Amino acid sequence: MRAGTRNLITDIAGLRVGNAQDEALRSGVSVLIGERPFTAAVQVMGGAPGTRESDLLAPDKLVQEVDALVLSGGSAFGLASCDGVMAGLRDQGRGFAVGDQRVPIVPGAIVFDLLNGGAKDWRDNPYPGLGRAALERAAEDFEIGTAGAGYGAMTGTLKGGLGSASAVLESGFTVGAMVVVNALGAVTVGEDGRFWAAPWEMGCEFGGLGAARSYALGFEPEPMKRQGEATTIAIVATDATLTQAQAQRLAVAAHDGMARAIVPSHTLLDGDLVFAAATGEKPLTDPIRDPFQLGHAAACVLARAIARAIYEARPKSGDLQPCWQSRYGTQSPPGH
């Protein structure tokens, strides 16, 4: 397994990502879109999720494919970002055919960033406009860190952000992840900023500092955020041909990566969820081995993407939390 060319979810052919953010609002939206509709599923493991169209992604439902997936800030207000994406897709003639009408299928999920110091005194909900702007900016290359839906994200200790990573398997399949880290838990361990996800790092994609030297085995964390204020939302994607049921198993497996990278994760106060997307470009050659390896890769890639979100976050005026780079960025990897 190796990282893809961009080390982004868009290493999967046909996928693009668009970011839009508002500096004064300290919030934003990220949109994943394909050249054509793709199979999608979801697995929710947090206790306080915020979603739109998630029930539609169950394997027994009529619609098996979606036009886009949306990650947004703004708590429940941010779900309206899907409206802007739908409007843009409808103008492009995309969507599920119903008679002579087209209805774009756009599931989404949100994080709570309403108390991050941004200007939230809007009269008209800004998120539909941000959603449409993100769609219009969709490209193979996109910014991570303090960008898109992760623009105003925070964690239990450090500034959060938007992360992404990819992996190419020896079988030829590509797996990628995109994640907004706004977690109650911590992404680093110890006093020197080492990441919980360090065992899965490829190269020096988040500093190359290696695993922590010691762990406080008896540590009992306290909830530093209130209910509804914390969430990690993610998309894992592959170019494999998967049914909706297989895609859901991919999302289930990917949650292991969240647990590896954030401590604690999947709490009652988090809305942790993972969407899975499959473009269907490459058929499975082994119905057992291929999904098995894809699930493992999804967990590894998501753990890396979470660490990269924190590592790539940058300071902004008015931040309520320090970013990783400001606190630990002068360190060199071992051996340098």
Secondary structure as the mmCIF struct_conf table of DSSP 4:
data_model
#
loop_
_struct_conf.conf_type_id
_struct_conf.id
_struct_conf.beg_label_comp_id
_struct_conf.beg_label_asym_id
_struct_conf.beg_label_seq_id
_struct_conf.end_label_comp_id
_struct_conf.end_label_asym_id
_struct_conf.end_label_seq_id
STRN STRN1 ARG A 2 ARG A 2
BEND BEND1 THR A 5 LEU A 8
HELX_RH_3T_P HELX_RH_3T_P1 ILE A 9 ASP A 11
BEND BEND2 ILE A 12 ILE A 12
TURN_TY1_P TURN_TY1_P1 ALA A 13 GLY A 14
STRN STRN2 LEU A 15 ASP A 22
TURN_TY1_P TURN_TY1_P2 GLU A 23 ARG A 26
STRN STRN3 SER A 27 VAL A 44
BEND BEND3 GLY A 46 ALA A 48
STRN STRN4 THR A 51 ARG A 52
BEND BEND4 GLU A 53 GLU A 53
HELX_RH_3T_P HELX_RH_3T_P2 ASP A 55 LEU A 57
BEND BEND5 ALA A 58 ALA A 58
TURN_TY1_P TURN_TY1_P3 PRO A 59 ASP A 60
BEND BEND6 LYS A 61 LEU A 62
STRN STRN5 GLU A 65 SER A 72
BEND BEND7 GLY A 73 GLY A 74
HELX_RH_3T_P HELX_RH_3T_P3 SER A 75 ALA A 80
HELX_RH_AL_P HELX_RH_AL_P1 SER A 81 ASP A 91
TURN_TY1_P TURN_TY1_P4 GLN A 92 GLY A 93
BEND BEND8 GLY A 95 GLY A 95
STRN STRN6 PHE A 96 VAL A 98
TURN_TY1_P TURN_TY1_P5 GLY A 99 ASP A 100
STRN STRN7 GLN A 101 VAL A 103
STRN STRN8 GLY A 108 ILE A 110
TURN_TY1_P TURN_TY1_P6 LEU A 114 LEU A 115
BEND BEND9 ASN A 116 GLY A 118
BEND BEND10 ARG A 123 ASP A 124
BEND BEND11 PRO A 126 PRO A 126
HELX_RH_AL_P HELX_RH_AL_P2 TYR A 127 GLU A 136
TURN_TY1_P TURN_TY1_P7 ARG A 137 ARG A 137
STRN STRN9 ALA A 139 ALA A 139
BEND BEND12 GLU A 140 ASP A 141
STRN STRN10 GLY A 145 GLY A 145
BEND BEND13 THR A 146 ALA A 147
HELX_RH_3T_P HELX_RH_3T_P4 GLY A 148 GLY A 150
TURN_TY1_P TURN_TY1_P8 TYR A 151 GLY A 152
STRN STRN11 MET A 154 MET A 154
BEND BEND14 GLY A 156 LEU A 158
STRN STRN12 LYS A 159 LYS A 159
STRN STRN13 GLY A 161 VAL A 168
TURN_TY1_P TURN_TY1_P9 GLU A 170 SER A 171
BEND BEND15 GLY A 172 GLY A 172
STRN STRN14 THR A 174 ASN A 182
BEND BEND16 LEU A 184 GLY A 185
STRN STRN15 ALA A 186 ALA A 186
BEND BEND17 VAL A 187 VAL A 187
STRN STRN16 THR A 188 VAL A 189
TURN_TY1_P TURN_TY1_P10 GLY A 190 GLY A 193
STRN STRN17 ARG A 194 PHE A 195
TURN_TY1_P TURN_TY1_P11 TRP A 196 ALA A 197
HELX_RH_3T_P HELX_RH_3T_P5 ALA A 198 TRP A 200
TURN_TY1_P TURN_TY1_P12 GLY A 203 PHE A 206
BEND BEND18 ALA A 211 ALA A 211
BEND BEND19 ARG A 213 ARG A 213
TURN_TY1_P TURN_TY1_P13 LEU A 217 GLY A 218
BEND BEND20 LYS A 225 LYS A 225
TURN_TY1_P TURN_TY1_P14 GLN A 227 GLY A 228
BEND BEND21 GLU A 229 GLU A 229
STRN STRN18 ALA A 230 ALA A 230
STRN STRN19 THR A 231 ALA A 240
HELX_RH_AL_P HELX_RH_AL_P3 GLN A 244 ALA A 261
BEND BEND22 ILE A 262 ILE A 262
STRN STRN20 VAL A 263 VAL A 263
BEND BEND23 PRO A 264 PRO A 264
BEND BEND24 HIS A 266 HIS A 266
TURN_TY1_P TURN_TY1_P15 LEU A 268 LEU A 269
STRN STRN21 ASP A 270 ASP A 270
STRN STRN22 LEU A 273 LYS A 282
BEND BEND25 THR A 285 THR A 285
TURN_TY1_P TURN_TY1_P16 PRO A 287 ILE A 288
HELX_RH_AL_P HELX_RH_AL_P4 ARG A 289 TYR A 311
TURN_TY1_P TURN_TY1_P17 GLU A 312 GLU A 312
TURN_TY1_P TURN_TY1_P18 SER A 317 GLY A 318
BEND BEND26 LEU A 320 GLN A 321
HELX_RH_AL_P HELX_RH_AL_P5 TRP A 324 TYR A 328
TURN_TY1_P TURN_TY1_P19 GLY A 329 THR A 330
TURN_TY1_P TURN_TY1_P20 PRO A 334 GLY A 335
#
